[in-house]
């Protein structure tokens, strides 16, 4: 359902703008009970996510905006809070609920309970125009995390995962996973095995019939090749890199941190903004 709603856009402390836009704001009784319980008043609501029309509506509606969103599990009432820069809110919806490559806990919950048991809400729109807006986005996300205390959020604050530690049980499991004994077992799985002559001939024939790989495909297959652009938070001093590894060396940052930033709000060290390089 669609409704007309006045939305408050925060640009900075002295400049608050309002705009009247058509947004999906009506919701079911089940969701309304959740909103009333937590005193939440979203600016957008998306239910019935298994319906292709809902997905199309979300894509069209969310594309122009940035802001704070909420993923709700209607079965157990648990939820996740996140933020996204301009144009990325729909991508967050898709990663968390459809591809299940966003928050791990949300992904497991979707597999367990089903997509139809989840809601996607936009709590607040925070347009991105300058460094004030970028900082405000993170501040507003921290505000909602601290006030609503979402169970699915792993990190205690939006800006990074500083302060979050693995449990002793998790540490021991990771150590066991990288033990010498385990590595030897994995390495010996196919040790001493030989392919039959028939299998070899099939592999040889398939290789001879394989068409040459295009340059575009080669780049896609290359490990860690992902062109990115890094700027200061205010958009100044843009630097383009052909790969994440190259960028990590220049800004003295672990490549995993850059990947996490690309999959979240794009902020690195509270001083850089990373985005995928778009060919023009």
N, C-alpha and C positions, 0 to 999 in steps of 0.2 A: 504494500500500500504506500501511496505517496502523499506527502503533505507539504504545505508551504510553511517555511520556518525562517525566523530571523536568526542569523548566525553572527556571533561576535568574533571578529578577526583581530587578534593581538599582533600589532606590528612593533610597537615599543611602548614605553610607559606613557608617553605624551601623545601617542597617535593611535587611537582605537577606532577601527572602521566597522561598519555594519553593512550587511548586504542581505537582500531578500532573495532566497534561492529555493528551488523545489528539491526536496530531499526525502528519502525513505525514512519516515519517523514513526509510523504506526507499528504496533507490535502485538503479539499474542498475549493472552492472559498469563500463560506460563512464564514468558519473559518479563511481563509487567510485574509479576510478583517478585522476581529477582531484583529488578530495578528499584522497586519500592523498599525492599529489605535493605539494600545498600545505599539508598538515596542517590541513585545514578540517573542523570538526565542526558542521554546520548543525543548527538546531533544527526546521527544516521544509524539505521538498524537494518540488518540483513538476516532473515530467517529462511527456512526452506531452501537450504544451500544445495540440496540434491537436484533442485529444479534448474535446468539450463538457463531459463529466463532470468532467474535470480542472479546467476553468475554473470550474465551479460549486463544486467542492470548495475551490478557492483562495478564492473569494469568501466562502464560509461560514466557512472557517478563519481567514482573515487579518483579517476585519472588526473583531474586538475589540482588535487589537494595534497597537503601534507598535514600530519597531526598525530594524535594519540588514539590508539585503538584498543579494543578489548575483545578477547576470544573467550566465550563462555561455554562450559559443559553443563547442559541442562539436567543431566542425570545426578551428578554429585555436587553441583553448584560451584565447582572450582573454576578458576579463570586465569587468563594470562594478559598482561598489559605490555604494549610495545609502542614504538613510535616509528614514523617513516617520513622521509623527506618528500618533496613534491614529486608526484607521479608514482610513488612506490607503495602506497597503502594497499592497492589491489594486489601487488606482487607479494606483500606480506600475507594477505588473506590466502592466496593460492599456495604459498610455501607452507604455511602452518596447517591448512586444512585439506588441501587437495594433493599436493606432492609429498606432504609430511616431511619436508626437509628443513623446517624452521626449528621451533622449540621441540626438543626431544620428548618432553613429558606430554605436550599437546599431541604430538604425532602418535605416541603410543595410546593415548586416550581415544583418539579418532579411530584407530584400528580396533580398539576394544569395544567402544560404544556405538560407533557408526557416525558418519557425517551429519545425518539428520538430527542428531542430538546436540548440535553445536550452533551457536549464534555468533555473528561478527558485528561488533558495534564500533562506531567512531565516537569517542568521548569528547574530543575537542579538535578544531581545525586551527593549525598554526602555520600560516603561510611563510615560505622561505624567501627572503629577499636579501638579507645581509647577515653579518656575524651575530647581531642581536637576536635575530629570528632563530638561528641555529642553536644558540645557547638557550633561548626560551623554550625551544622544542624539548631539549633534554631536561630543563628545569620542570616543565609541565609533566613530563613522563615521571620524573622522580616524585613529584607531588602526588600523582595518582598511585604510584607504587607504595609510597609511605602511608598514604591514607587508606587505601583499599587492601593492602597486604595480599597480593595475588599468590595463590599456592603454586601455580605453574612456573612462576619466574624463578630462575636459578640464581642469577646475580641479584644482590641486594639493592642496587641502584641502576639507573639506565645508562649512565655514562660509560661504565666498563664493568668488568667482573672482579675488580679489586675488592678484596674482603671475603670472597667466596672461596672455600677450601673443600677439597675432596675429603670424604670421611675416611677413617682409618681402614674400614672394610673395603672401600673402593680402591684405595692405594694398594692394598694387599692383592686384590684381584688383578690390577694392572701389572703388578710385579710378576705374578704368576703367568700372565699372558705373554710376558717377554722373557721368561726364564730360558736358560740354555737347553733344558730338557725339552721344552715345547718347540723351540726352534729346530732341534735335532729331529724331533718326530715329524714336523712338517717337511723338513728337507729330505727325509727318507721315504716319504710316501710313494714316490715313483722311482726311487733309486733301484737300479738293476733291471727295470722293466724295459722291454723292447717292443716296438710296434711291429705288427705283422706286415708281410709284404703287400697284402691287399690294402691295408690302411695306408701304407706309404704311397702306393700308386694313386689312391684316391686324393691324398693331400697334394701330390705332385701335379695331378691333372687339374685340380682346383686352382693351384697357384699359377699354372700356365694360362688358364682361361681368365684370370683376374685382370680387369682393366686397370691401366695406370691411374694412380691416385692424383686427383687435381691438387693444385697448390692450396686452394681453400681448405680442402679436406686434410691436407698435411698439417696445416696450421692448427686446425681444430684438434687433431690427434696429438700434437706436440705437448709434452708434459709442461705444465706451469706457464704455457703461453696464453696470456689473457691481457690484452692491451688495457691499461688503466690510465686515468688522469688524476693527479693529486694537486690540490690547491690549499692555500690557507683557508681558514674557516670563513673569511670574508670574501672568498672567491679570487683573491689576488695570487700572483705568482704561480700560474698553472704549469705543471710539468707532466709531460706524456712519457709513458714507459711501455715497452713492448711486452713486458711480463711482470708478474707480481714479485718474482725473485729480484729482478733489477731494481724495482721500486723499494723493496725492503732494505737493500744495501744502502741506497741513497739517503733514506730518512732514518736509517738505523733502527729498524723495527722488524720483528719476526713476521714472516710471510703469513703465518696462521692468523696473526692479529689483523692483517690486511684483509684476508678472506672473511673473517668474522665481521669486519666493518662493512664489507661489500654486501653481506647478507643481512645486515641490520640497518643502522642509521648512517653509516658512512663515516663516522667520526673516529679519528685515530689520535691518541695522546692528547685529546682536547685541543689540538692545534691544527690538525689537517682534516681535509674532507676528500674522500676517495670515491671515484665513480668509474664505471666502465667507459672506455673510450668509444665514442660512437663515430663510425665512418661517415663522412659527408661527401 
